[in-house]
Amino acid sequence: MAEQARLGDTGVADRMPAGAPASGAAAVPGVVPADGSGNVVPEEIPGNVPEGVPEGVPDDVPAIQTVRRAALILSGFTVERPRLSLNEITARLGVSKPTAHRYARALRAANLLRYDARSATYSLGPQLLGLEAAARAGLPIAAAAEPYLELLMREINQTVVLSVWNGECPVVVGCVDNTIGDVRLSVRTGSQLDVVRSAQGRVFSAYLPAGEVPGLARRLRASAELRELLKEVRRSGVAVNSPVDHGVHVLASPIFEGDQVVAAMAVVGTVASLAGDREPQAAAALLRVARDLSRDLGGTRPD
């Protein structure tokens, strides 16, 4: 069972569409684009800096410009917008459509983008999954938290998960499965979680500035219930997923470095395995271990 973006703490759907090779030859500056639009678009003027690209790197260095543009394309994909059309990529780069098409084709060749011919949209490619795993392995918090996850799992015999904030939502970077019982739960690392429905999303929504959580300020203005819910998370230090997906019940608590929340530690069990007195017992153990890890990181929970 895997946690998945936009589906709270659980889900099984793969959010990337199947790739399909693009057809047709590459577009050439000054001729009809490959999409058949019939619009002749001249090559962009060398030295123009696309909107949103950091200053300070000379545009007359082709290799640097190429890397910058590739990074600008990849950074355009978010949890809210996992697919982009060629027109959207073109607008993001601020170049001609033939030029944008060449960049997209090169990124596809490197498996950094995938193309869905049915919807004529691009999504992030499988090569990024390997890079994501390497990035997770290099996170200091993931290495520091590993023995604490193991300790908590052995104490309560429930699956324990660690998530960090990726700028858009929580992403799972560590999981230690429960080893005893009829049901064994496993959460896929790399899973992206809903910021309001998931327990770990609620932790970040409660402790991060509202402006750093996409859409949260608007949701808070519209919902007194959500405001009270996040206030209770800050009071108790524990968040609970809602609704319970597929019979899976999740408790989460923040991890601090200094006075900043850097991760959320969660207990993942079934409704039955966390029923009765077992839920408050698991919550107490989670709070204690999360606070121990925060203390070792030099963190303190803000009042």
SULKA-V882118 format. One record per helix or strand. SS is the DSSP state (h for helix, s for strand). FROM is the first residue (numbers start at 1). LEN is the number of residues. If there is no record, write none. Layout:
SS,FROM,LEN ; SS,FROM,LEN
This chain:
s,2,1 ; s,11,1 ; s,32,1 ; s,40,1 ; h,62,13 ; s,84,2 ; h,86,8 ; h,97,13 ; s,113,4 ; s,121,4 ; h,127,11 ; h,140,17 ; s,159,7 ; s,170,7 ; s,192,1 ; h,199,9 ; h,210,3 ; h,216,7 ; h,224,13 ; s,239,2 ; s,245,1 ; s,248,10 ; s,260,11 ; h,277,20
